[in-house]
Amino acid sequence: MTTRARPYRSVLYIPGSNARALDKARSLPVDAIIFDLEDAVAADAKADARALLVAELGAGGYGQRLQIVRLNGMSSEWGADDLAAISAIGPQAVLLPKAESAADVAQVAAQLDAVPACAETRIWTMMETPRGILNAAEIAAAPRMGGFVMGTNDLAKELRTRFTPDRQPLVTSLQICLLAARAAGIAVVDGVYNAFKDEDGLRRECEQGRDMGFDGKTLIHPAQVAVANEIFAPSQEDIDLARRQIVAFEAAEAEGRGVAVVDGKIVENLHIVTARQTLATAEAIAAMEG
């Protein structure tokens, strides 16, 4: 599975202090898990949660799901201990809250560089402050970067916006991060939908995020997984069209033409790049679900 093809349709937050939830996550049909040591863990439970998570990740059993550990901020009293403990087991990825500059990422990258077990560890960042959004391009290009997670709740608080069904108050920030992520070739996943029992609302927001270009959605409850997996996966119609575009374009090239026509629409090389990515993503999803 290539990095580009790896699916991020559903990215579920799991409290690092909840042993039952950590175990249940091993069987959930999610593409990635954010093991949370920050917001989901009370101050007096931080140390115990850290030890529990180290033990659970060490035990394994999470399959092909990408495992991302959200640390407490490096300026907090827990951040340094989080990073030291998690680094010892060579995590797949760590997630920095409230990242605001490339220097924030570089600080953590330098510490990971000193740990042989972390040779492949990637850094993800929460994009949830005005300064972080304005510095999105430099953050995306920082060392070891793997992806952005939109922290829409914190961002809305910082911007003093209201939540609206169309999310217009947040669209500029969302698009800035999309641009930065695509320019740097990293993943970017949309923020959470808070009303976890509102399936129709979740569906609308997933469709909006998909249409904007997000790779997937962060989720706060297992009940949201099925909708996110459906919306952010290529549909059968998408897959069939991609195959027909590739066949038609290859036939056109064999005849010395640079364009083809499928369903009355011009197909050029740029469409073939998208078509092949669609098929690669579909194959990656099939491999995970299989």
C-alpha positions as a printed NumPy array, in Angstrom:
array([[  0.   ,   0.   ,   0.   ],
       [  1.547,   3.298,  -1.032],
       [  1.449,   6.392,   1.153],
       [ -0.667,   8.184,  -1.436],
       [ -3.154,   5.333,  -1.676],
       [ -3.512,   4.707,   2.06 ],
       [ -7.117,   5.5  ,   3.004],
       [ -7.941,   7.964,   5.765],
       [-11.727,   7.842,   5.417],
       [-12.407,   7.351,   9.118],
       [-10.023,   8.623,  11.815],
       [-11.444,   7.835,  15.241],
       [-10.428,   9.493,  18.501],
       [ -9.983,   7.014,  21.368],
       [ -9.265,   8.207,  24.945],
       [ -5.891,   6.916,  26.055],
       [ -7.28 ,   6.356,  29.539],
       [-10.132,   4.024,  28.503],
       [ -8.905,   0.415,  28.513],
       [-12.191,  -0.94 ,  27.177],
       [-12.262,   1.513,  24.272],
       [ -8.612,   0.82 ,  23.462],
       [ -9.383,  -2.874,  23.194],
       [-12.579,  -2.378,  21.194],
       [-10.691,  -0.223,  18.681],
       [ -8.824,  -3.326,  17.544],
       [-12.003,  -4.588,  15.885],
       [-13.504,  -1.362,  14.539],
       [-13.519,  -0.854,  10.744],
       [-11.611,   2.431,  10.873],
       [ -8.687,   3.501,   8.701],
       [ -6.825,   5.29 ,  11.489],
       [ -7.009,   5.812,  15.232],
       [ -5.974,   8.869,  17.212],
       [ -5.051,   7.627,  20.681],
       [ -5.686,  10.749,  22.719],
       [ -3.587,  11.723,  25.714],
       [ -4.652,  15.369,  25.554],
       [ -8.259,  16.634,  25.658],
       [ -9.858,  13.26 ,  26.382],
       [ -7.812,  12.642,  29.547],
       [ -8.271,  14.469,  32.858],
       [ -5.214,  16.107,  34.399],
       [ -5.02 ,  13.665,  37.302],
       [ -5.198,  10.685,  34.914],
       [ -2.461,  11.74 ,  32.482],
       [  0.331,   9.55 ,  33.854],
       [ -1.857,   6.454,  34.148],
       [ -3.242,   6.98 ,  30.635],
       [  0.276,   7.284,  29.235],
       [  1.349,   4.002,  30.855],
       [ -1.818,   2.227,  29.742],
       [ -1.43 ,   3.395,  26.15 ],
       [  2.212,   2.347,  25.976],
       [  1.182,  -1.125,  27.155],
       [ -1.726,  -1.411,  24.721],
       [  0.267,  -0.24 ,  21.705],
       [  3.062,  -2.58 ,  22.69 ],
       [  0.574,  -5.447,  22.75 ],
       [ -0.438,  -4.646,  19.167],
       [ -3.473,  -6.081,  17.447],
       [ -4.497,  -2.916,  15.569],
       [ -3.837,  -4.407,  12.16 ],
       [ -3.397,  -2.057,   9.22 ],
       [ -5.062,   0.863,  11.002],
       [ -2.746,   3.849,  11.171],
       [ -1.92 ,   4.491,  14.825],
       [ -1.499,   8.152,  15.776],
       [ -0.822,   9.252,  19.351],
       [ -2.015,  12.738,  20.277],
       [  0.455,  14.106,  22.806],
       [ -0.1  ,  16.881,  25.264],
       [  1.46 ,  20.14 ,  24.129],
       [  5.212,  20.354,  24.521],
       [  4.773,  23.458,  26.685],
       [  2.516,  21.59 ,  29.114],
       [  3.719,  19.686,  32.157],
       [  2.93 ,  16.362,  30.456],
       [  4.178,  16.816,  26.884],
       [  7.83 ,  15.906,  27.375],
       [  6.972,  12.772,  29.348],
       [  4.397,  11.776,  26.721],
       [  6.947,  12.064,  23.937],
       [  9.634,  10.181,  25.849],
       [  7.342,   7.302,  26.783],
       [  5.734,   6.966,  23.365],
       [  9.052,   7.322,  21.507],
       [ 10.395,   4.296,  23.347],
       [  7.962,   2.016,  21.483],
       [  8.528,   3.543,  18.039],
       [  5.035,   4.856,  17.238],
       [  3.776,   5.085,  13.684],
       [  2.843,   8.729,  14.216],
       [  2.499,  11.382,  16.893],
       [  0.025,  14.254,  16.752],
       [  0.947,  17.689,  18.061],
       [ -1.879,  19.858,  19.385],
       [ -2.086,  23.551,  18.513],
       [  0.889,  23.528,  16.157],
       [  1.696,  27.093,  15.12 ],
       [  5.014,  26.97 ,  13.282],
       [  7.52 ,  24.723,  11.58 ],
       [  9.719,  25.197,  14.647],
       [  7.103,  23.375,  16.754],
       [  7.406,  20.373,  14.461],
       [ 11.183,  20.586,  14.167],
       [ 11.524,  20.486,  17.96 ],
       [  9.717,  17.155,  18.129],
       [ 11.411,  15.839,  14.981],
       [ 14.822,  16.451,  16.542],
       [ 13.858,  14.394,  19.585],
       [ 12.535,  11.582,  17.41 ],
       [ 15.771,  11.635,  15.388],
       [ 17.639,  10.662,  18.541],
       [ 15.586,   7.477,  19.027],
       [ 16.456,   4.59 ,  16.659],
       [ 13.006,   3.034,  17.148],
       [ 11.446,   6.197,  15.68 ],
       [ 13.188,   6.117,  12.316],
       [  9.841,   5.808,  10.505],
       [  7.685,   7.84 ,  12.905],
       [  5.715,  10.608,  11.219],
       [  4.461,  13.823,  12.783],
       [  0.891,  15.019,  12.349],
       [ -0.33 ,  18.383,  13.573],
       [ -3.629,  19.717,  14.846],
       [ -4.545,  22.809,  12.851],
       [ -6.691,  24.677,  15.333],
       [ -5.378,  28.183,  15.956],
       [ -5.328,  31.342,  13.802],
       [ -1.531,  31.462,  13.848],
       [ -1.323,  27.813,  12.876],
       [ -3.656,  28.336,   9.921],
       [ -1.677,  31.341,   8.709],
       [  1.531,  29.261,   8.917],
       [  0.034,  26.127,   7.356],
       [  2.407,  26.051,   4.372],
       [  5.575,  26.125,   6.494],
       [  4.163,  23.562,   8.918],
       [  3.246,  21.194,   6.075],
       [  6.818,  21.339,   4.77 ],
       [  8.444,  20.704,   8.173],
       [ 10.507,  17.561,   8.941],
       [  8.732,  14.198,   9.257],
       [  5.295,  15.688,   8.491],
       [  2.63 ,  13.129,   7.67 ],
       [ -0.631,  15.017,   7.829],
       [ -2.933,  17.709,   9.15 ],
       [ -5.917,  17.147,  11.441],
       [ -8.401,  20.007,  11.417],
       [ -9.312,  21.   ,  14.968],
       [-12.52 ,  22.773,  14.049],
       [-13.909,  23.066,  17.588],
       [-10.875,  24.908,  18.944],
       [-10.54 ,  26.921,  15.763],
       [-14.148,  28.099,  15.927],
       [-13.578,  29.152,  19.538],
       [-10.437,  31.085,  18.631],
       [-12.105,  32.775,  15.656],
       [-15.256,  33.512,  17.704],
       [-17.394,  32.08 ,  14.916],
       [-20.719,  30.319,  15.154],
       [-21.332,  26.813,  13.904],
       [-23.538,  26.838,  10.815],
       [-24.636,  23.848,   8.708],
       [-22.637,  25.1  ,   5.712],
       [-19.547,  25.88 ,   7.836],
       [-18.985,  29.08 ,   5.876],
       [-17.217,  30.783,   8.82 ],
       [-14.543,  28.058,   8.66 ],
       [-14.235,  27.56 ,   4.906],
       [-11.259,  29.895,   4.437],
       [ -9.272,  28.123,   7.156],
       [-10.183,  24.703,   5.795],
       [ -9.105,  25.644,   2.283],
       [ -5.818,  27.186,   3.419],
       [ -4.894,  23.905,   5.092],
       [ -5.996,  21.901,   2.063],
       [ -3.788,  24.016,  -0.182],
       [ -0.809,  23.641,   2.141],
       [ -1.266,  19.885,   2.517],
       [ -1.596,  19.266,  -1.205],
       [  1.418,  21.466,  -1.962],
       [  3.513,  19.43 ,   0.491],
       [  2.061,  16.048,  -0.471],
       [  0.747,  15.188,   2.986],
       [ -2.65 ,  13.953,   4.151],
       [ -5.358,  16.227,   5.546],
       [ -8.46 ,  15.098,   7.432],
       [-11.524,  17.144,   8.311],
       [-12.639,  18.088,  11.81 ],
       [-15.207,  16.269,  13.94 ],
       [-18.978,  16.453,  13.72 ],
       [-20.131,  16.938,  17.3  ],
       [-23.728,  15.654,  17.109],
       [-22.783,  11.985,  16.932],
       [-26.412,  10.81 ,  16.878],
       [-27.292,  13.039,  13.899],
       [-26.486,  10.768,  10.967],
       [-28.027,  13.075,   8.342],
       [-25.967,  16.026,   9.561],
       [-22.821,  13.902,   9.613],
       [-23.507,  12.73 ,   6.078],
       [-23.912,  16.298,   4.823],
       [-20.687,  17.413,   6.468],
       [-18.779,  14.368,   5.171],
       [-20.027,  15.087,   1.662],
       [-18.925,  18.699,   2.   ],
       [-15.483,  17.651,   3.218],
       [-15.117,  15.078,   0.451],
       [-16.112,  17.614,  -2.201],
       [-13.629,  20.141,  -0.81 ],
       [-10.84 ,  17.573,  -1.117],
       [-10.282,  16.173,   2.376],
       [ -8.947,  12.622,   2.648],
       [-11.374,  11.703,   5.413],
       [-12.973,  12.801,   8.661],
       [-12.064,  12.665,  12.304],
       [-14.762,  11.006,  14.408],
       [-15.729,  11.029,  18.069],
       [-17.922,   7.913,  18.192],
       [-17.897,   4.464,  16.536],
       [-21.462,   5.098,  15.338],
       [-20.029,   7.627,  12.862],
       [-17.611,   5.226,  11.187],
       [-19.901,   3.658,   8.588],
       [-21.   ,   6.992,   7.131],
       [-17.442,   8.33 ,   6.858],
       [-16.211,   5.104,   5.269],
       [-18.99 ,   5.25 ,   2.704],
       [-18.697,   8.926,   1.781],
       [-14.914,   9.116,   1.529],
       [-14.523,   5.899,  -0.476],
       [-14.658,   5.903,  -4.278],
       [-18.15 ,   4.823,  -5.352],
       [-18.632,   1.971,  -7.812],
       [-19.546,   4.617, -10.4  ],
       [-16.245,   6.418,  -9.679],
       [-14.315,   3.177, -10.116],
       [-16.098,   2.213, -13.342],
       [-15.516,   5.681, -14.819],
       [-11.835,   5.604, -13.86 ],
       [-11.361,   2.27 , -15.61 ],
       [-13.139,   3.439, -18.748],
       [-11.128,   6.655, -18.83 ],
       [ -7.848,   4.745, -18.617],
       [ -8.851,   2.299, -21.351],
       [-10.029,   5.093, -23.645],
       [ -6.961,   7.24 , -23.076],
       [ -4.544,   4.375, -23.661],
       [ -6.365,   3.552, -26.895],
       [ -6.149,   7.188, -27.973],
       [ -2.427,   7.283, -27.217],
       [ -1.893,   4.136, -29.261],
       [ -3.456,   5.993, -32.193],
       [ -1.197,   8.996, -31.658],
       [ -3.831,  11.197, -30.015],
       [ -3.349,  13.05 , -26.731],
       [ -6.987,  13.124, -25.681],
       [ -9.909,  10.721, -25.541],
       [-13.648,  11.158, -25.115],
       [-15.655,   9.329, -22.448],
       [-19.362,  10.012, -21.864],
       [-19.125,  13.04 , -24.108],
       [-16.312,  14.619, -22.08 ],
       [-12.677,  15.206, -22.963],
       [-10.207,  12.991, -21.093],
       [ -6.595,  14.201, -20.868],
       [ -3.563,  13.002, -18.96 ],
       [ -4.557,  14.977, -15.852],
       [ -7.8  ,  12.988, -15.703],
       [ -5.828,   9.755, -15.927],
       [ -3.711,  10.738, -12.926],
       [ -6.925,  11.161, -10.925],
       [ -8.379,   7.938, -12.332],
       [ -5.343,   5.907, -11.308],
       [ -5.407,   7.432,  -7.843],
       [ -9.084,   6.47 ,  -7.55 ],
       [ -8.28 ,   2.864,  -8.411],
       [ -5.266,   2.804,  -6.062],
       [ -7.431,   4.081,  -3.212],
       [-10.151,   1.531,  -3.951],
       [ -7.564,  -1.247,  -3.954],
       [ -6.091,  -0.031,  -0.653],
       [ -9.547,   0.022,   0.95 ],
       [-10.253,  -3.496,  -0.337],
       [ -6.95 ,  -4.702,   1.107],
       [ -7.743,  -3.223,   4.519],
       [-11.278,  -4.559,   4.602],
       [-10.181,  -7.939,   3.325]])
